[in-house]
Amino acid sequence: MDRIRIRGGHPLKGEIPISGAKNAALKLMAASLLTADPLNLANVPRLADVRAMAELLMSFGVSIQVNMSPGLGEGDLMKLQARQITSVFASYDMVRKMRASFQVLAPLLARQGEAKVSLPGGCAIGARPVELHLSALQAMGAKIDLAEGYVTATAPGGLKGAEIVFPFVSVGATETAMMAASLAKGVTKIVNAAREPEISDLGNCLIAMGAQISGLGSSEITIEGVASLHGADYRVMPDRIEAGTYAIAAAIAGGEVELVGAAPETIASLSSLLVKSGAEVSATARGLKVRMNGSRPHAGDVTTAPYPGFPTDLQAQIMALMVVADGTSVIREKIFENRFMHVPELARMGAQIRIDGDTATVRGVEKLKGAPVMATDLRASVSLVLAGLAAEGETLVSRVYHLDRGFDRLEEKLSRVGADIARVSE
Ligand code: UD1
């Protein structure tokens, strides 16, 4: 099995191209189920999760062609066409690999009037239930049956517009409601909608496909259903989590990196924290520049929150920075329970962290020491890579399939700017 080997202590210098956003691309791919016409997506990242979604969609009869771009920065072109849907069944084997697979439920139901999709089941970062998705569909007239680990949803008379009030913010449930409402009869109002940029990306793609949507980016989204959607060309937004991760890489390793293609406004909460920690962060014509002059970062407190708050998907990475900061930081995880699995691994490298419920108290140490560590989930695994950049000696990260799910050619991107990082197989 592959491992990533990092030898720490090298400052970074140069450009890192930012790929298309995983969390947008997966839902845009699912949206291809809503029309018989082709949906042409540009800037698709090359990731295991994208391949898993493609496989799932193909099992429904969607034809998919990919034109791979030669460079690191351009992203692939993907043409998806669901001319005829031949199956509405998503098996446990497919859905358990990747929770985002559940996002096929709403478009299958909206287009075909029925779908049978496995419940995602337990997940390494907490229970992650789907009751908000299901109640949104029920409000729109769907009949939902739960049996033997599967959701069977039907809407023989079609879906109807409804007012959906979410008790708390959910990215996935907002997307489910948007996709279902696009083809429902009448008007749907989503109250307490998620405001994540990936929601707007999905909404803008649906609009390009003929959907009638207003209020994107606010907590109230209104959708007037249309009888059918058509094909479109759409470019996936840049990945703000990838950009944020490399911004933290520059801060932790020192040096100066330009994140080419990044959208600075989508990581404002991180940028202000990095500035407080001593980094220089500036928007450029092509993205974002992050500079750290080699001095030790200052400690800072972080609480994760729905957008525009600090993203939970950057919590593990910012912890890696605070682990070597000057002072004590308090990091609160408010979105997912059990999202501190990186803590014992960081501790193996010399980090001083105390966990109490949803709060981690990090006492910064001057130096980390490289060690063999194990990736436990997508974002946790990249925090170990970041810690490895700052550590003395060699860090070997195992179970790198977690990284491959969500980071497009990470070791290539980092070694191009001077990191000593390589994939080793044994
Ligand atoms: C998406 C992202 C994930 C990110 C998360 C929060 C994708 C593929 N994944 O996940 O990377 O960390 O947003 O920004 O886009 N919840 C319920 N019931 C529900 C739905 C959610 O209790 O029906 C809870 C979850 O367990 C979690 C919280 O709500 O505690 C937020 O989850 P949600 O925003 O739905 O996250 P995902 O869409 O799964």
Residues whose N, C-alpha, C, O or C-beta is under 5 A from the ligand:
A	BS01	UD1	N23 A100 A127 R128 P129 V130 E131 L132 H133 V169 S170 V171 G172 A173 T312 D313 I335 F336
